[in-house]
Amino acid sequence: MHQELQNAWNVDFFAEDGGRLPVQVWLDGLPAEVRGKVIARIDLLKKGGPTLDFPYTSQIEGRLREARLRMGKTRYRVLYFFDENRTAMLLHGFTKNTASVEEADKRIGRARMVRHEDRLEAKKLAKAGKTDRANRSKRTKGKVK
């Protein structure tokens, strides 16, 4: 059990600017039986990370992937990607009755992926800025200006 926890991957929900978690909202709207099975797929993603493959996940395009579940003729999907922090970011959940993922769903996933990456970059820049200011402050301390 301890070994499993060490190998677990981080999984997180994409948050919109107002704090809304679209995948969580989608999950909350599913019937309990389906929701439980989708959450079980997400748990598999935590254990398997980027090596979890078909039939549980598949690549959509680039780094954008989908966690997959089929019940009867209905397909449930969660689009996600692994960010630079090795976190699977859950971007978009949807139900589909077609073989392929609709372009509109891909567009939502891509936009949220870009938004998340922009936030990570902004955090890095803010942290670097704080570090630079702190270093400048240390260098100028005690010097006559």
N, C-alpha and C positions, 0 to 999 in steps of 0.2 A: 504493500500500500504506500509506504513512504517513497519507494522508487517511482511509483506512478505520479505522485505529487511533484517530484523533482522534474519529471519529464513533461508536466502539463504546460500547455501553451496558454497565453493570455487571450481571452476573447472579450470584446467590449462592444457596446452599442454605439453607433454613430449618433451624435446629438446635434440637432439643429441649433441655430443661434439662440433661440428662445428656450432651449433645454429639452424640447420634445424629442423622444427617442422613437423614430418611425418604425423600426423593426419591433420594438416592444409593443407599440400601439397595435401593429398588425397581429402580433402573437396574441394579445389580449382579446382580439376580435374573433379568433379561431375557436371552433368547438374544443372542449377540454381534451378529448381523445387525440385530436389532430395536434393541438398545441403541445401535448406531452411528447408526441413522437417527433415533432420539429425540434423541441428542446433536447431530446435524446440525440438528434443529429448534431446539434451545436455542441453537446457534451463530447461526441466523438471527435469533433474538430479540436476541442481542447486537448484530447489525448493524442490524436494523430498529427496535429499541426499541418504543415504544408505537404506532408507525405500522404495524408488521407486522400484517397483517389476514388475513381469510379468504382462502384455505383453511388457512393456516398457524396462525392463532390465531383465537379468537372470544371474545366477552364472555359470561360466565356470569351475573353479576349485579353491579351496582355496579362496583367496581374489580377484582373477581375475574375473571380471564380463564383460558383454557386454550390451551396449545400442543397442536396436533393432528397425529396421524399415523395413517394407516390402512394396514394391510397385510392384503390379503384381506378377510375379514369382521371382523377384529379391529381395534378402535380403541384406540390408546394416547394417554393424555392426561397432561399435567402442568399442574396448577393453579398460577397465579402471580399476582402483582400488582406494580405499581411503587410503591415506598415514597417517602417524602419526600426521600430521598437519590438518587432517580432510579435505584434498583437494582431489577431484576426479581428478586423473591424467589420461588424455586421452593418451593412449599408442599406439594404432594401429587401423587404419581404413581400412576396406576392403569390397568388394562386394562378395557375395557368391550365388551359385545356388544349394547348397546342404543343407540337414537338419542339419548336424552337423558342428561345427567349425573345420577346418582342423588343424592337428597337427602343420603344419608350422606356421599358424597364432598364435596359442597358444604359440609356442616357441618364436616368436617375442614379444608377450605381456609379457611373463615371463622374458625375457632378459631385456626388457626396465624397467619392474617393479624393478628388482634387481638393475639395473643401477641407477634408481632414488633413491632407498633406500640407496645405497652406497653413493650417493651424500649428502643425508640428514645426514647420519652418519658422513661423512667427515666434514660437516659444524658444527655439534655438537662438534666433537673433536677439530676442529680449534677454536671454540668459547671457549671451556673448556681450551684449551692451553693458549689462550690469557688471560683468567681469572686467571689461575694459575700463569702465568708470572707476571700479575699485582699484585696479592696478595703477591708473593715472593718479588717483588720490594718494596711494602709497608712495608713488615715485615723487610727487610734489610735496609731500608732507615734510616739513622742516626746511624747505627751500624758500628763499626770498624771491618773491615774484616781482 
